[in-house]
Each structure stands twice: as C-alpha cells, then as structure tokens.
C-alpha cells in the first residue's frame, strides 16, 4: 500500500500536472499553426482548391479563410498564389 500524501506531495503533484498541461497546450498550438499554414499553402494550388480543401475537411470555406488568416505567418503574403 502506498503511503498517504502530505501537503508537500500534493503541491508537487499539482505543479507537475500544471507543467504537463502547459506542454500539451504549447504542442497543440504548434501543431494547429503548422496544420493551418499547410492548408493555406494547399488552398492556393489551383483555382477552386479552397472549396476542395473545405470539402475534404468537412467544413465551410469561410472557416478555412478564418483559420488560415489566424495562423498565417508574418512573412506570408495572402495575395501570392503558390504555383
């Protein structure tokens, strides 16, 4: 049987859980950013690609637009079409 925790053990555990949660949130944000930047690139592959991307993801084109604007990197110009 494991010993009953004292206040210090509980505090340490809460701190470790908070750290793990923070790492998870940071990784989630990084992955979301990479995903939407890739989608931003892909939606410009050809005329009509934005609708095809929306269909593949099962969302509306407006959501694609909002998310890609939100996660667009500062050096990306939205008016440049990638060939």
N, C-alpha and C positions, 0 to 999 in steps of 0.2 A: 504494500500500500504506500502510495506517495505521501509525503508529509503535507500538512496543511500550510498554505502560503501565508506569509506575513505581509505587512503593508508594503515593504520594500519590493518583495517579489511581485506583488500585484502592479506596483508602479512601473517596475522594469518591464513587465509583460505588456502593459498598455503602451509604453514607449516603443517597444519592438513592433507591436501591431500597427501603431501610427506610422512608423518608418516604412513598413511593408506596404501599407496602404498608399503612402506618398509615392513610393517607387512605382506601384501599379498605375496610379493616375498619370505619372510622368510618361511611362511607357505607352499608355493608352493614347495620350495626346500626341506623342511622336508618331505612332502608327497611324492615327487618324490624319495627321498632317501629310505623311508620305502617301497615304491612300488617295486623298483628295487632290494632291498635286499631280499624281499619276493620272487620275481621272481627268483633270484639267488638260493635261497633255493629250490624252486619248480622244477627248471630245472634239479636238481640232484636226483630227487625221483626215477627214473628208467632209464634204457638205452633207449635213444630216446626221453626222456621227453623234451629236449631242442627244438626239432622240433615240438612237440605237443604244447608247450608253444608259439612258434613263430606262429604256425597256429591259435591258439586261439586268439592271439593278432593281427593277420593280418600283421605281419612284417617278415622280413628275420631273420634267425638265427644269422647272423653277427651283426644285430642291437641289438639283445638280448645280445650277447657277449660284445659289446662295452658299452652298458648301465650298465650291471651288473659289469663290471670292473670299470667303472666310479664311481658307487655308493657303491662298496663293502666296508664294514667296515674294519678297520685296523686289527681287530682280526679274520677276516675270512680267512681261508686258501683255496684258489681255488682248491687245489688238494684233499681236503677231500670231500668224497661223503657222503651226509646225507642219512641215512637209514630210 
